[in-house]
Amino acid sequence: MSALPGAYAPPAGRLFYAERDGEPAGCVAIRPFSAGLCELKRLYVEPRHRSYGVGRDLTLAAIKAAKEIGYRKLLLDTLPAMRVAVKLYRELGFKETPAYYQTPLEGTMFLALDLENWSAEEVATENLFHLFDFNRAWADRMQQIDPEYFLKLSRLQTPQYLWIGCSDSRVPANEICGLLPGELFVHRNVANVVVHTDLNCLSVVQFAVDVLKVRHIMVVGHYGCGGVKAALNRDRAGLVDIWLRHVRDVHDKHLAHMCATCTTSTWRWWTSCRRRGGMIVSASSTCSSRWRTSARPSSSRMPGNAASR
């Protein structure tokens, strides 16, 4: 760093250089402008290394260095035609500011970043940078396993199965089944409901059967389903209540049959399931309970039992 040109040399300036796969990938620099102000200059990324986050990482390094040095604002100039760069600057928090020098280039944009109120964590969370990083890492890993993986995936999907499951974030269909993208056709909604009036679900089923030629259709529930729990407890959550009415209708339709076959053992089993989040009620006689209230059934209401504990 000591051999850098004066404006970019420490302690007032910095120059950053990036490599990717052992090759020069890009650079950026900051230099002092006036008291408390510095400029971002020379941001460049080699064309073959673009779309890998190199420009973002370089700019973030420059911003963090400017904060560490003690600058209050970071200034830069660019042109509207540099759309990718302008988008990046805005994502990182830069805002338009009056021109801070005379330029012969018509349309030059001047941007400034308030370093005193800038947070790397807040910017990363707001712009989902971590998700893009995870996606790149996953894509690199898949290409290492099979260099033609994405080419083959783009041409055809040949799933054997249609998975109709819950939207719950704890139930990732492909991971649960140990299948890769392209091997499982997935439809999800709150509480994994299938009804004849849902054109979305019906379209998925028709496409899966007629076009993709799937061999199996699975409707998959899970423990701790908040949708089923809300439906059976008659909780009010807003617009989703209309959707969960289908779950309540299934429960109410089979309530009489279930109550007629209720026993102490089935009551204990069902209350245990309910504590874990509730389960959708089926017509099976083995799925018996009294869901109208949260109270336990009395012994006089349970056939074949003199008492219950």
C-alpha positions in Angstrom: 0.0 0.0 0.0 2.9 2.4 0.6 3.7 2.5 -3.2 0.2 3.6 -4.1 -0.5 7.0 -5.7 -0.7 9.7 -3.0 -4.5 10.2 -3.1 -5.2 6.5 -2.6 -2.4 5.7 -0.1 -3.1 5.2 3.6 -3.9 6.6 6.0 -6.5 8.7 4.1 -7.1 6.4 1.1 -7.4 2.8 0.2 -7.1 0.6 -2.9 -8.8 -2.8 -3.1 -8.0 -5.6 -5.6 -10.1 -8.7 -6.0 -9.2 -12.2 -7.5 -11.5 -15.0 -8.5 -10.3 -18.5 -9.3 -6.7 -17.1 -9.2 -7.4 -14.4 -11.8 -7.6 -10.6 -11.4 -11.3 -9.9 -11.1 -11.7 -6.2 -10.2 -10.6 -3.2 -8.1 -12.0 -0.1 -6.3 -10.5 2.8 -4.4 -11.4 5.6 -2.0 -9.6 8.9 -1.7 -10.1 12.0 0.4 -12.2 14.8 -1.0 -12.6 17.3 1.8 -13.0 17.5 5.5 -15.0 14.4 6.5 -15.7 13.5 2.9 -14.2 10.9 0.6 -14.7 9.6 -3.0 -15.3 6.1 -4.3 -13.3 5.8 -7.5 -12.1 3.2 -10.0 -14.7 0.5 -9.4 -14.2 -2.0 -12.2 -15.0 -5.7 -12.6 -13.6 -7.9 -15.4 -16.5 -8.9 -17.7 -16.0 -12.7 -17.3 -16.2 -12.3 -13.5 -19.4 -10.2 -13.4 -22.6 -11.6 -11.9 -20.6 -13.3 -9.1 -20.9 -10.4 -6.5 -17.4 -9.1 -7.0 -18.5 -5.5 -7.5 -20.7 -5.7 -4.4 -17.9 -7.1 -2.3 -15.4 -4.5 -3.5 -17.9 -1.7 -2.8 -18.7 -3.0 0.6 -15.0 -3.2 1.4 -14.5 0.4 0.4 -17.5 1.6 2.5 -16.3 -0.3 5.6 -12.8 1.2 5.1 -14.2 4.7 4.8 -16.1 4.2 8.0 -13.1 2.9 9.8 -11.0 5.9 8.7 -13.6 8.2 10.1 -15.2 9.8 7.0 -18.8 11.0 7.4 -19.8 10.7 3.7 -18.8 8.7 0.7 -19.3 10.4 -2.7 -19.2 9.0 -6.2 -20.2 9.9 -9.7 -21.5 7.6 -12.4 -23.6 7.6 -15.6 -27.3 6.5 -15.9 -26.2 4.1 -18.6 -24.2 2.1 -16.0 -27.5 0.5 -14.9 -26.0 -2.4 -13.0 -23.7 -0.1 -11.0 -26.4 2.4 -10.3 -28.7 -0.5 -9.0 -25.8 -1.7 -6.8 -25.2 1.8 -5.3 -28.9 2.3 -4.5 -29.1 -1.1 -2.9 -26.2 -0.2 -0.7 -27.8 3.0 0.4 -26.4 5.7 -1.8 -28.7 8.6 -2.6 -28.6 11.4 -5.2 -26.8 14.5 -4.1 -26.0 17.9 -5.8 -23.0 17.9 -8.1 -19.8 18.4 -6.1 -17.6 19.3 -9.0 -18.0 20.6 -12.6 -18.1 17.9 -15.3 -18.3 18.1 -19.1 -20.2 14.8 -19.2 -23.9 15.6 -19.6 -26.2 13.4 -17.4 -23.6 12.5 -14.8 -25.2 11.3 -11.6 -23.8 12.3 -8.2 -24.5 10.0 -5.3 -23.6 10.1 -1.6 -23.7 7.6 1.3 -24.2 8.7 4.9 -21.6 6.6 6.6 -22.6 7.7 10.1 -26.0 6.1 9.8 -25.0 3.2 7.5 -25.2 -0.5 8.8 -23.8 -3.4 6.8 -26.1 -5.8 8.6 -29.2 -3.7 7.8 -28.3 -3.3 4.1 -27.5 -7.1 3.7 -30.8 -8.0 5.4 -32.9 -5.6 3.3 -31.4 -6.7 0.0 -31.2 -10.4 0.7 -27.5 -10.5 0.0 -27.0 -13.7 2.1 -29.6 -15.5 -0.1 -27.8 -14.6 -3.3 -24.5 -15.8 -1.7 -26.1 -19.1 -0.6 -27.5 -19.5 -4.1 -24.1 -19.0 -5.8 -22.4 -21.4 -3.4 -25.1 -24.0 -4.1 -24.8 -23.5 -7.9 -21.0 -23.9 -7.7 -21.4 -27.0 -5.7 -23.9 -28.6 -8.1 -21.6 -27.7 -11.1 -18.7 -29.4 -9.4 -20.7 -32.6 -9.0 -22.1 -32.4 -12.6 -20.8 -29.7 -14.9 -23.9 -30.2 -17.2 -26.4 -30.2 -14.3 -28.1 -26.9 -15.1 -28.0 -27.5 -18.8 -29.9 -30.8 -18.4 -32.3 -29.3 -15.8 -33.2 -26.5 -18.2 -34.2 -28.9 -20.9 -36.5 -31.3 -19.1 -38.1 -32.1 -15.8 -39.2 -35.8 -15.3 -40.7 -36.0 -11.8 -42.2 -39.3 -10.7 -44.2 -37.7 -7.9 -46.5 -34.8 -7.2 -46.2 -33.6 -3.7 -49.2 -31.6 -2.3 -48.0 -30.2 1.0 -48.2 -27.4 3.5 -46.6 -24.0 3.0 -44.9 -24.3 6.4 -41.2 -23.3 6.1 -40.2 -26.3 8.2 -41.3 -28.8 5.5 -38.9 -28.6 2.6 -40.3 -31.2 0.2 -37.2 -32.1 -1.8 -34.9 -32.3 1.2 -37.4 -34.5 3.2 -37.6 -37.0 0.2 -33.9 -36.7 -0.6 -34.7 -35.7 -4.2 -33.0 -33.1 -6.4 -34.7 -30.3 -8.3 -36.6 -31.8 -11.3 -37.4 -35.0 -9.4 -40.4 -33.8 -7.4 -43.3 -31.6 -8.7 -44.5 -29.6 -5.7 -47.7 -27.7 -4.8 -48.1 -26.1 -1.4 -50.8 -24.2 0.5 -51.7 -23.6 4.1 -52.6 -26.9 5.8 -52.1 -29.0 2.6 -55.8 -28.7 1.6 -57.2 -30.2 -1.6 -60.6 -29.0 -2.6 -62.5 -29.2 -5.9 -63.1 -25.4 -6.1 -59.3 -24.6 -6.0 -58.4 -24.0 -9.7 -54.8 -23.6 -8.7 -54.5 -27.0 -7.2 -56.6 -28.6 -9.9 -54.4 -27.1 -12.6 -51.3 -28.5 -10.9 -52.9 -32.0 -10.6 -54.0 -31.9 -14.3 -50.6 -30.7 -15.5 -48.8 -33.3 -13.4 -50.9 -36.2 -14.6 -51.4 -35.3 -18.3 -48.2 -33.5 -19.1 -45.5 -34.6 -16.7 -47.0 -38.2 -16.4 -46.3 -38.5 -12.7 -46.9 -41.9 -11.2 -47.7 -40.9 -7.6 -49.7 -38.1 -6.0 -48.9 -37.5 -2.3 -50.9 -35.3 0.0 -48.5 -34.7 2.9 -49.3 -33.3 6.3 -46.9 -32.7 9.2 -46.8 -32.3 13.0 -47.2 -28.9 14.4 -49.3 -27.6 11.5 -50.4 -24.0 12.5 -53.1 -24.0 9.9 -54.8 -27.2 11.1 -54.4 -26.1 14.7 -56.1 -22.7 14.0 -58.9 -24.5 12.1 -59.7 -27.0 14.8 -59.4 -24.5 17.6 -61.6 -22.0 15.8 -58.9 -19.3 16.0 -59.3 -16.2 14.0 -56.3 -15.2 11.8 -57.9 -13.0 9.0 -58.3 -13.9 5.4 -56.9 -17.3 5.8 -59.9 -18.3 7.9 -61.9 -18.6 4.7 -59.4 -21.1 3.4 -59.2 -23.1 6.6 -63.0 -23.5 6.6 -62.3 -26.6 4.4 -60.4 -28.2 7.3 -63.2 -27.4 9.7 -65.8 -28.8 7.3 -64.0 -32.1 7.1 -63.9 -32.2 10.9 -67.5 -31.3 11.3 -68.7 -33.8 8.6 -67.1 -36.7 10.5 -67.7 -35.6 14.0 -70.7 -37.8 14.8 -68.9 -40.9 13.5 -65.9 -40.1 15.6 -67.8 -39.4 18.8 -69.6 -42.7 18.4 -66.4 -44.6 18.4 -64.5 -42.6 20.9 -62.6 -44.5 23.6 -60.3 -43.5 26.4 -57.2 -44.7 24.5 -58.1 -42.8 21.3 -59.0 -39.7 23.3 -55.5 -39.7 24.9 -53.8 -40.3 21.5 -55.7 -37.4 19.9 -55.1 -35.0 22.7 -51.4 -35.8 22.5 -51.5 -35.0 18.8 -53.4 -31.8 19.5 -50.8 -30.6 21.9 -48.2 -31.1 19.2 -50.1 -28.8 16.9 -53.2 -30.6 15.7 -53.9 -33.1 12.9 -56.4 -33.0 10.1 -59.4 -35.3 10.9 -60.1 -38.1 8.5 -63.1 -40.5 8.1 -61.1 -43.4 9.5 -62.6 -45.0 12.7 -59.1 -45.1 14.1 -59.0 -41.2 14.1 -61.5 -40.6 16.8 -62.0 -37.6 19.1 -64.4 -35.0 20.3 -63.3 -31.6 18.9 -66.3 -29.5 19.7 -64.8 -28.3 23.0 -61.4 -28.6 24.6 -62.8 -30.5 27.5 -62.3 -34.3 27.9 -65.4 -36.5 27.2 -67.1 -37.8 30.3 -67.2 -41.5 31.0 -70.9 -41.6 30.3 -70.3 -40.4 26.7 -67.6 -42.9 26.0 -69.0 -46.3 25.2 -67.4 -49.3 26.9 -65.7 -47.3 29.6 -66.8 -47.0 33.2 -64.4 -44.2 34.0 -61.6 -42.2 32.4 -58.4 -40.7 33.8 
